[in-house]
Amino acid sequence: MSNHDDALRVYASIREYCETYNIPRENLLDILEDQKVLPMIRGKATEFIGAAVLRQALDPRDWDVQKLNLNPQPGKYDEDLSITYLRTGDRLKAETKNAVRGKFSLGTRKTKAPHFSVKCHKSRSNFTKVHNDRYEVGDFDVLLCNVSNAIFRGKTLDRGLPLIEDQEAIEWLKQYYGADTDNALRRSAYDDWRVCLPVTIALEDGTIPRTPRILMENDPNWFGLKQLAANLRSLITG
């Protein structure tokens, strides 16, 4: 199928979507850019990208990755992704989260440890006043995120995703990734995925911190995609 055919198919799908849900096409982008809507869209996009990343990182002869679309129920864990080890049938649950926006830090001058934090707590639709918004360590087996949101400025009226204003941090990041431009830095941060097993960052009460910190280098709990398969197998073999 040609690019032209793909474009026509996408346009037809958008037109059908707008007609089905009574959305004026001329206002579609305004709705998608709404500050109450955009964070939800970006969070959902991270789930789909996370599924694609897992499929690329894991051998399809050994692993099956499924993106789930379950209807969230208050007080219950809303499962994002399913990872099945085909050799045994063991199924693991994976959760994708975005970094805390604008919170990349080079650390203090005394202990310069560049780091960012990941937003790891339940959405409002997924907990009640009886249950707090922290996940329990058994809610999922794998947690993954990428660096990108941490380098985007928070609480800004500008359109798009402007970078944080800390120029020293931006220069460090560009050197870290070997990025010559702002756009190259954005792409590198999008592609930099970090993974952990929740049991390694759990608090004493068995819950996961709301915003666990991730060191950019030599983090004892977070690892890259190259180590993913081995760490998943450790969960299965116990």
C-alpha positions as CSV (number, residue, x, y, z in Angstrom):
1,M,0.0,0.0,0.0
2,S,1.4,3.5,-0.9
3,N,1.8,6.4,1.5
4,H,-1.0,8.1,-0.3
5,D,-3.3,5.2,0.4
6,D,-2.2,5.1,4.0
7,A,-3.0,8.8,4.3
8,L,-6.5,8.3,2.9
9,R,-7.1,5.4,5.2
10,V,-6.1,7.5,8.2
11,Y,-8.2,10.4,7.2
12,A,-11.2,8.2,6.7
13,S,-10.7,6.7,10.1
14,I,-10.5,10.2,11.7
15,R,-13.6,11.3,9.9
16,E,-15.5,8.2,11.0
17,Y,-14.3,8.7,14.6
18,C,-15.5,12.3,14.6
19,E,-18.9,11.4,13.2
20,T,-19.3,8.5,15.6
21,Y,-18.6,10.6,18.7
22,N,-20.1,13.9,17.4
23,I,-16.8,15.7,17.4
24,P,-16.5,18.7,15.1
25,R,-13.5,18.0,12.9
26,E,-12.4,21.6,12.8
27,N,-12.0,21.5,16.6
28,L,-10.3,18.1,16.9
29,L,-6.8,19.4,17.4
30,D,-8.1,22.0,19.9
31,I,-9.6,19.1,21.9
32,L,-6.5,17.0,21.7
33,E,-4.4,20.0,22.9
34,D,-6.6,20.7,25.9
35,Q,-4.5,20.6,29.0
36,K,-7.0,18.2,30.7
37,V,-6.9,15.8,27.7
38,L,-3.3,15.8,26.5
39,P,-1.8,14.2,29.6
40,M,-4.2,11.3,29.3
41,I,-3.4,10.9,25.6
42,R,0.3,10.9,26.2
43,G,-0.1,8.4,29.0
44,K,-2.1,6.1,26.7
45,A,0.5,6.6,23.9
46,T,3.2,5.5,26.3
47,E,1.4,2.2,26.8
48,F,1.3,1.5,23.1
49,I,4.9,2.5,22.6
50,G,5.9,0.5,25.6
51,A,4.3,-2.6,24.0
52,A,6.3,-2.0,20.8
53,V,9.5,-1.5,22.8
54,L,9.0,-4.8,24.7
55,R,8.3,-6.7,21.4
56,Q,11.5,-5.3,19.9
57,A,13.6,-6.1,23.1
58,L,12.2,-9.7,23.6
59,D,12.7,-12.7,21.3
60,P,9.3,-13.5,19.9
61,R,10.2,-17.2,19.9
62,D,10.3,-17.0,23.7
63,W,8.0,-14.1,24.6
64,D,4.5,-12.9,23.7
65,V,3.7,-9.2,24.5
66,Q,0.0,-8.1,24.5
67,K,-1.3,-4.6,24.9
68,L,-4.5,-4.8,27.0
69,N,-7.5,-2.5,26.9
70,L,-9.3,-3.3,30.0
71,N,-12.1,-1.1,31.5
72,P,-10.7,0.4,34.7
73,Q,-12.5,-0.5,37.9
74,P,-12.3,1.6,41.0
75,G,-10.0,0.1,43.6
76,K,-8.6,-2.5,41.1
77,Y,-5.3,-2.5,39.2
78,D,-5.8,-1.5,35.6
79,E,-3.4,-3.8,33.8
80,D,-1.4,-2.3,30.8
81,L,0.6,-5.0,29.3
82,S,0.9,-8.8,29.4
83,I,4.2,-10.6,28.9
84,T,4.0,-14.4,28.5
85,Y,7.0,-16.7,28.5
86,L,6.1,-19.2,25.8
87,R,8.4,-21.9,27.1
88,T,6.4,-22.3,30.4
89,G,3.2,-20.3,29.9
90,D,4.1,-18.0,32.8
91,R,2.4,-14.6,32.4
92,L,3.8,-11.4,33.8
93,K,2.2,-8.0,34.2
94,A,3.9,-4.9,33.0
95,E,3.2,-1.2,33.7
96,T,4.3,1.8,31.7
97,K,4.7,5.2,33.3
98,N,5.9,8.6,32.2
99,A,8.6,10.5,34.0
100,V,7.6,13.4,36.2
101,R,7.5,16.4,33.9
102,G,10.3,18.9,34.2
103,K,12.0,17.1,37.1
104,F,15.4,16.2,35.6
105,S,18.2,17.2,37.9
106,L,21.9,17.2,37.9
107,G,21.9,16.7,41.7
108,T,23.7,18.9,44.1
109,R,27.1,20.4,43.5
110,K,28.5,18.2,46.3
111,T,27.1,14.9,45.1
112,K,26.5,15.4,41.3
113,A,24.2,12.4,40.5
114,P,22.0,13.3,37.5
115,H,18.6,11.7,37.9
116,F,14.9,12.0,37.2
117,S,11.7,10.7,38.8
118,V,8.9,8.6,37.4
119,K,5.2,9.2,38.2
120,C,4.1,5.9,39.6
121,H,0.7,6.1,41.2
122,K,-2.8,5.3,40.3
123,S,-5.1,7.5,38.4
124,R,-8.1,9.0,40.0
125,S,-10.4,6.6,38.2
126,N,-8.6,3.7,39.7
127,F,-8.8,4.2,43.5
128,T,-11.3,5.2,46.1
129,K,-11.0,7.1,49.4
130,V,-10.7,3.8,51.1
131,H,-7.6,2.9,49.1
132,N,-4.7,5.4,48.7
133,D,-3.1,6.0,45.3
134,R,0.0,4.0,45.8
135,Y,0.5,0.7,44.0
136,E,1.3,-2.4,46.0
137,V,4.4,-4.4,45.0
138,G,2.3,-7.3,43.7
139,D,0.2,-5.2,41.4
140,F,2.6,-5.7,38.5
141,D,5.9,-7.5,37.9
142,V,7.7,-5.0,35.6
143,L,7.8,-1.2,35.5
144,L,9.2,0.7,32.6
145,C,9.4,4.3,31.5
146,N,11.5,6.6,29.4
147,V,13.4,9.8,30.2
148,S,11.6,12.2,27.9
149,N,9.0,13.8,30.2
150,A,11.6,14.8,32.7
151,I,13.3,17.1,30.2
152,F,10.1,18.9,29.2
153,R,9.2,22.1,31.0
154,G,6.3,21.9,33.4
155,K,3.6,24.5,34.0
156,T,4.1,26.3,30.8
157,L,1.6,28.2,28.6
158,D,3.7,27.5,25.5
159,R,2.4,25.1,22.8
160,G,4.2,21.8,22.3
161,L,6.8,20.5,24.8
162,P,9.5,23.1,25.4
163,L,12.7,21.9,27.1
164,I,13.5,22.7,30.8
165,E,15.2,26.0,31.3
166,D,18.3,24.6,33.1
167,Q,20.9,25.0,30.4
168,E,23.6,23.3,32.3
169,A,21.3,20.2,32.5
170,I,20.5,20.4,28.8
171,E,24.2,20.6,27.9
172,W,24.9,17.6,30.2
173,L,22.1,15.6,28.5
174,K,23.3,16.5,25.0
175,Q,26.8,15.3,25.9
176,Y,25.4,12.1,27.5
177,Y,23.3,11.2,24.4
178,G,25.7,12.6,21.8
179,A,22.9,14.9,20.6
180,D,23.8,18.1,18.7
181,T,20.3,19.7,18.6
182,D,17.3,20.0,20.8
183,N,15.3,17.7,18.5
184,A,18.0,15.1,18.6
185,L,17.9,15.3,22.4
186,R,14.1,14.9,22.5
187,R,14.4,11.8,20.3
188,S,17.2,10.3,22.4
189,A,15.2,10.8,25.6
190,Y,12.1,9.2,24.0
191,D,14.2,6.2,23.1
192,D,16.0,5.8,26.5
193,W,13.8,3.3,28.3
194,R,14.5,2.2,31.9
195,V,13.1,-0.9,33.5
196,C,12.8,-2.2,37.1
197,L,11.3,-5.1,39.0
198,P,9.0,-3.3,41.6
199,V,10.1,-5.6,44.4
200,T,13.5,-4.0,44.2
201,I,12.2,-0.5,45.0
202,A,9.3,-1.4,47.3
203,L,8.9,0.4,50.7
204,E,8.7,-1.5,54.0
205,D,4.9,-1.5,53.9
206,G,4.9,-3.3,50.5
207,T,4.0,-0.3,48.4
208,I,5.8,1.4,45.6
209,P,7.0,5.0,46.0
210,R,4.7,7.5,44.2
211,T,7.7,9.0,42.4
212,P,10.7,6.7,42.5
213,R,14.0,8.3,41.5
214,I,16.1,6.9,38.7
215,L,19.8,7.6,38.4
216,M,21.0,8.3,34.8
217,E,24.1,6.2,35.4
218,N,24.7,3.1,37.6
219,D,21.3,2.9,39.2
220,P,21.2,-0.3,41.4
221,N,17.6,-1.0,40.7
222,W,16.9,0.2,37.1
223,F,18.3,-1.4,34.0
224,G,18.2,-1.1,30.2
225,L,16.3,-3.2,27.7
226,K,19.4,-5.4,27.0
227,Q,19.0,-6.8,30.5
228,L,15.3,-7.2,30.3
229,A,15.0,-10.9,29.2
230,A,17.4,-12.1,31.9
231,N,15.6,-10.2,34.6
232,L,12.2,-11.5,33.4
233,R,13.5,-15.0,33.5
234,S,14.6,-14.5,37.1
235,L,11.0,-13.8,38.0
236,I,9.9,-17.1,36.4
237,T,12.6,-19.3,37.8
238,G,12.4,-17.6,41.2
